Amino acid sequence: MAVNEAAYKGIVDALAPAGVTLVAVSKIKPAADIQALYDLGQRDFGENYVQEVMEKQAVLPADVRWHFIGHLQSNKVKYIAPFVHLIHGIDSEKLLAEVNKQAKKNNRVIDCLLQVHIAREETKFGLDATELDALLQKVVTEQAQWANIRICGLMGMASFSEDNEQVRSEFAFIHGLFKQHQPVTAPNCMLSTLSMGMSGDYKMAIEEGSTMVRIGSLLFGRRDYQQ
Ligand SMILES: *Cc1c(COP(=O)(O)O)cnc(C)c1O
């Protein structure tokens, strides 16, 4: 079976009372798997690759909410700007400026999360606490220039580690930043979403204040990148 229906129902039942949103991460998986979960009621899907999300968006129902959760290159923003629901991985002012520009061209406002670097791995992307502070200040003080984006929250990926206390402290760190910046509100900035937690660590992420989890392999099975 391509989609684990029992796991899906279990996760939905666990998240609903906590008010946590499930983003089903469907990267590398065929459109038929997305359709199967859609038929069970799922609407939020997460994708990492521009070409792939464009192809899927073209063939799947129009009310799917497409979350872009991968590392986004500025020169590819234009391809997803017409339809993307939420961009999770904003990690520079340059990228945010391009999203703002492409959103304007499409006559819309695009919701964004700022990605915070919390993991120990150098390879993971994201803003540090100082950069986050600077970018939020900029968006709020220069509102007229940033009218086509809305900062809705923060996103983080914990270290890929067996050390639970390390992972927990990383989630706690980003939650602290989230709380710290929540008083900053403007028409284009209101932090209400905290996107953290994947198949292996989502329960801990929720305990540490996550409001949106991104789950792939528990729902769709292992990913085979060879296919
Ligand atoms: C692939 C991916 C996920 C889902 O990972 P699983 O371990 O399969 O749940 C979540 N977030 C991001 C950013 C990803 O790239």
The ligand as an ORCA input file, in Angstrom:
! r2SCAN-3c Opt
* xyz 0 1
  C      11.702     15.621      3.781
  C      11.389     16.677      4.772
  C      10.484     16.448      5.829
  C       9.812     15.109      6.090
  O      10.719     14.187      6.576
  P      10.235     12.761      7.163
  O      11.348     12.360      8.033
  O      10.036     11.876      5.995
  O       8.965     12.987      7.907
  C      10.197     17.511      6.679
  N      10.758     18.718      6.519
  C      11.630     18.977      5.527
  C      12.202     20.341      5.402
  C      11.987     17.969      4.625
  O      12.869     18.240      3.660
*
